[in-house]
Amino acid sequence: MDDLDRLNPLHEITRRHFFQDCRVGLGKIALASLLCNGGASAVAAPTDLGPRVAHFPAKAKRVIYLFMAGAPSQLDLFDHKPILSRYEGTSVPEEVVKDQRYAFIQRDAALMASPFEFNRYGESGAELSEMLPHLSTVVDDIAIVKSVHTDQFNHAPAQIFFNTGSPRLGRPSIGSWVTYGLGTEADDMPGFVVLSSGAGTSGGTANWGCGFMPALYQGVPFRGSGSPILNLQNPDGIDDSLQRSSLDLLGSLNRHRHDLVGDPAIESRIGAYELAYRMQNSAMDVVDLSKEDPATLELYGAKPGESSFANNCLLARRLIEHGVRFVNCYHASWDHHSDVEGGLRSKCQETDQACAALLTDLKQRGLLEDTLVIWGGEFGRTPMVESNAALARSRGRDHHPQAFTMWFAGGGVKPGQSLGATDELGFHIAERPVHVHDVQATILHLLGLDHERLTYRHKGRDFRLTDVSGKVVQELLA
């Protein structure tokens, strides 16, 4: 180093001086780097719901998910355990219930047999409860999985886990992931619609929220009667011309703001306004069940103008015909901690006919082959009885995440089979366990999406619906 170099004060500054004098620190520099690369916020996602190319050829184009919120008892509907009649009233052996947790009952609660008769139906010989007389007529069109299990044993986190892949709030729902990956074929309807009946879900709006994705991917709840969405129709004195000019002005202001700040939520807002405008004519027409012929209404047990699960199943068919990609039909109040017999009689009377009708109707219209239909709740029910005089409960069943039943139909599913099995008490899985993430991976696979490749970058991490696990259930594939 010569004399001129020694006189230059910059040569005396080291990297350590830089961090000290600038008061920046490595953490802030790293954060700035992430922000520049889009790592601390969601990467730019498509700002419209136009159709997109799947990862590979799909068997299903759309999904109707019949979510039975509250957890139906698999032991009284699908998973017949005759041995429970022999041992009813006796306690479960300690080695069976070791290390298990329950919401209300004690581990030594007595066993309880199903009060219902079971019979075999169809060429598949599937065994169903007498509570499912309509489903028994289409049993060869479904695949029953008796070995589903989950990590959650309370309703809200279990419902959110099934719908978002995580029991914690803030993750996108499966309908959001599907519309993010595939878009929709409808330009005047949302890509993801939510229909509800019953007393409401424990997981609430988190079950169909978009999490950290743009708002255009969230589920849009439709009402069961009247205007499908509140405030969709123009008030008196506002004609189409005035509304169009108002939207154009609002759109220009929003686009100007977006040019200044680059917030993707603004683009979602613009798209939401335009979609609502297009929906004003189409949505009212789609939800008008009175346009269905009387034979179809009778098939479902639907009654125009009412709010019911039957109406929602018929509306789901109309929605997918209109290009909607994903329809959630939630039917609540399956949480039978007391009087499981009476509770199931009521719930099955509300749902069994419509479920079977949906499959029949889709099949007659040539839609079942590329429409995936799913039925199930967030977990199952215990083989032990729940009776608690203090809570006025008797002859009920508690939460059971260890093993429960779902069924699938259409959209590339191999029908006429029963997959998996539980032990003789219906307590633990004995054959072919299927985890919640396996169910989610299989749904995406049937839609042509690889669950490991369908990712969304948020806060420096690539998230996916199945988190870090999940395997496609190959036996379900046709």
Number of C-alpha atoms within 10 A of each C-alpha: 5 6 7 7 11 11 10 9 8 9 9 10 9 9 7 9 11 12 13 10 9 8 10 11 13 10 9 11 12 11 15 14 13 15 14 11 12 16 18 17 17 18 17 13 13 16 19 18 20 15 17 14 12 17 16 12 12 17 20 23 23 28 26 24 21 25 23 25 28 27 27 30 29 24 26 24 21 24 25 23 18 14 12 20 13 11 15 17 15 14 15 19 10 10 7 12 14 9 8 11 14 14 11 13 19 15 18 13 17 18 21 24 21 21 11 15 13 21 12 13 17 14 10 16 15 20 19 22 22 16 22 20 16 18 22 22 14 17 25 20 24 23 25 25 23 27 25 27 24 20 16 21 20 17 21 20 21 28 29 29 27 27 26 31 24 22 18 13 15 15 26 30 27 27 28 29 25 24 25 29 25 23 24 24 21 18 18 19 23 28 32 27 23 22 25 22 21 17 12 15 23 19 19 12 16 25 29 26 25 24 18 16 26 22 20 26 28 28 28 20 18 18 17 21 17 15 16 20 18 9 10 15 16 12 8 6 6 10 10 10 9 11 13 13 11 11 16 14 12 14 19 12 13 16 16 13 14 15 11 9 10 12 12 18 15 21 21 18 17 21 18 16 14 16 17 18 19 14 20 19 13 14 21 16 13 19 25 17 22 13 11 13 9 11 9 14 20 13 17 24 18 25 15 17 14 14 18 22 28 25 24 32 27 25 22 27 20 18 25 23 17 17 18 27 27 28 28 26 24 22 25 22 19 21 22 24 23 20 16 25 17 12 18 20 14 13 18 19 15 17 23 19 21 27 23 22 25 22 22 17 17 19 16 10 10 10 20 22 17 22 28 24 25 20 17 22 25 32 32 28 28 26 28 29 26 25 21 15 7 6 9 9 15 16 17 24 28 26 28 28 25 24 27 33 27 22 20 22 26 25 24 23 27 18 20 19 21 19 20 18 21 22 12 15 22 25 21 20 20 15 13 16 21 23 21 24 25 21 20 22 22 23 27 24 25 27 26 20 23 19 26 17 11 19 18 22 19 16 17 17 13 15 18 20 29 24 15 11 15 20 18 20 19 12 12 20 16 12
